[in-house]
Amino acid sequence: MERAANEIAVGLDIGTTKIVAMVGKYNEYGKMEVLGVGKSKSLGVHRGVVNNITQTIQSIQQAIQEAESVSGMKINDVTVGIAGQHIRSLQHSDYITRPNADAVIDEDDIDKLCNQVHKLVMLPGEEILHVLPQEYKVDGQAEIKEPVGMYGGRLEANFHVVVGQVTSIRNIGRCVKSSGLELSDVTLEPLASANAVLSQEEKEAGVALIDIGGGTTDLAIFKDGIIRHTAVIPFGGNVITEDIKEGCSIIEKQAELLKIKFGSAWPGENKDNEIVSIPGLRGREPKEITLKNLSKIIHARVVEIVEQVFLEIKNYGHESPKKKLIAGIVLTGGGSQLKHLKQLVEYITGMDTRIGYPNEHLAGNSDSETTSPMYATAVGLVMDGLVHIQRQKKTVKKEVVTNTETVGQQPVEANEDEMINEEENPRVDLKPRKNILEKWTEKFKEFLDNAE
C-alpha cells in the first residue's frame, strides 16, 4: 500500500500494567517514525478487562497528555487495542449461492458472505469482533486466496471468527470516549503485535507469536500469510510478581524490581551463594533472598504459562505437515525480556524461538525505548491506524475519479488539484467501500452512542 509521509495516527494500548499512547507517521522511506510516547500506570484494568472506569479514564488521560506534550500535537482520535481473558476464537465455514453464475465475483459477494457470518448466534453476552476469511472455494474449487474476478455460482469460505464479551468491549469504548477521544479503529491486540514484529516471510512459513503482557498472554498463529488461530491466556508477568511477593514475603514493588533486575527463568544458572538483600519495612531487619530460590519461583510459573500456550499451539495442530510452523515461535511483550526465557521456551516446545522487537518497521533513528518488545502492541496499533487512514484516502480518491469521469456521461479528465480538494471536502454522495473491520468499528460507535 502507498504510504503518505504526512499522515499521523495514534495507537492506544490499554494494558493491565501500563497504558501507552503512541503518536507516529511514515517518513519518506516508508518507515514509521515515532513522534511521541506517553505512558501511565494502569490502575483500573485486570487481566485485560476494565474493572474501574474512573481510574482507567484518568490513566488514559495521563498517557495522552504526556504523548501530546512530547509530540507537540493535539490528539483527537485513536486506534485502540482489544484483548483480555474474555476473547476467544472459533473456526466456521459458510457459503452463498450467487443468482447469476455468469457474472464475475466482486467485493459485494465477499461482503455478503462475511455479513452472513456476523449473524451467527453466539453465547449470551458475546459479540463477534472480527470475521477473518482464510481460504475460499468457488464451485468446489478449493485453496483460492482471492476469488474476486472469477466466475462461479457457489462461493464458500473458511473463517477465523474472534468473539468477545459485549460489556468488556463497551467498557473500553466508554473509557476512550469519556477521555475526550474518538475511536478511529479497533484492533485485536495479538494482531497489532504481529504486524509490528513479524516479517511477511515468517507469516508465510508459519509462526506462533506469543505476546507476554502484564495480565494476559496473547497468541496469534500465522501460516501461508493468513491468521489461523488466536487465543488469550489469562496469565502474564503480574502472576510471576505475585508469586515472588508471596514466596519471599516482600511487598509488590520489591518483587517487581527483583524480577526485572535479578530474575531468570532457568534456576540452574544461579549459584547457591548468590544472595540479594532487600531493605526491611519501617526500620525492620533487611531480608536476604538467594537468587536460586528466586529463579525457582519464576521458573515454576513461567513453565505453567508456556505449557498453556503450547497446548493452544497443539490444538491448532502444528505437528501435521500442512500446518507446520517452520519459523517457530516469536516472543514479544514486556514479559519476553525475562532472562533465559527464550531458552526455556525452546526446551519446552522444541521449536526455534526468537525475541520480537518492533524495529523492523521503525525508522533508524528511533530510540531504544520504543524498539523494546513492551511497545510492540502500541507500534502495531499506530501502523494499523496509518493503514486505515491510507485505505480511506485511497477509496475516496477512487470514488472522486469515478464520479468526476462520469459527470453528464462525458469522460472528463480529473486533475490532481481537484482530487486533493475533493479529499478535503468530499461530496455528500460519495460512499467509499468499507472493509469488514471498518464496518464493525462504525457499528461499535453506534452501539456506544445508543448506550448513553
Salt bridges, closest charged atoms under 4 A:
GLU7 OE2 - LYS393 NZ 3.17
GLU68 OE2 - LYS74 NZ 3.61
ASP94 OD2 - HIS92 NE2 3.20
ASP108 OD1 - ARG433 NH1 2.93
ASP109 OD2 - ARG98 NE 3.08
ASP111 OD2 - ARG433 NH1 3.84
ASP111 OD2 - LYS439 NZ 3.32
GLU126 OE1 - ARG88 NH2 2.85
GLU135 OE2 - ARG228 NH2 3.13
GLU156 OE2 - ARG154 NE 3.02
ASP185 OD2 - HIS388 ND1 3.43
GLU202 OE1 - ARG354 NH2 2.91
ASP224 OD2 - ARG228 NH2 3.70
GLU242 OE2 - LYS245 NZ 3.53
ASP243 OD2 - ARG301 NE 2.84
GLU256 OE1 - LYS259 NZ 3.49
GLU269 OE1 - HIS340 NE2 3.70
GLU304 OE1 - ARG301 NH1 2.80
GLU312 OE1 - HIS229 NE2 2.94
GLU346 OE2 - LYS342 NZ 3.42
GLU369 OE2 - LYS39 NZ 2.99
GLU422 OE2 - ARG427 NE 3.07
GLU423 OE1 - LYS393 NZ 3.77
GLU423 OE2 - LYS397 NZ 3.94
GLU438 OE2 - HIS388 ND1 3.53
GLU438 OE2 - ARG391 NH1 3.24
ASP449 OD1 - LYS177 NZ 2.34
GLU452 OE2 - ARG174 NH1 3.78
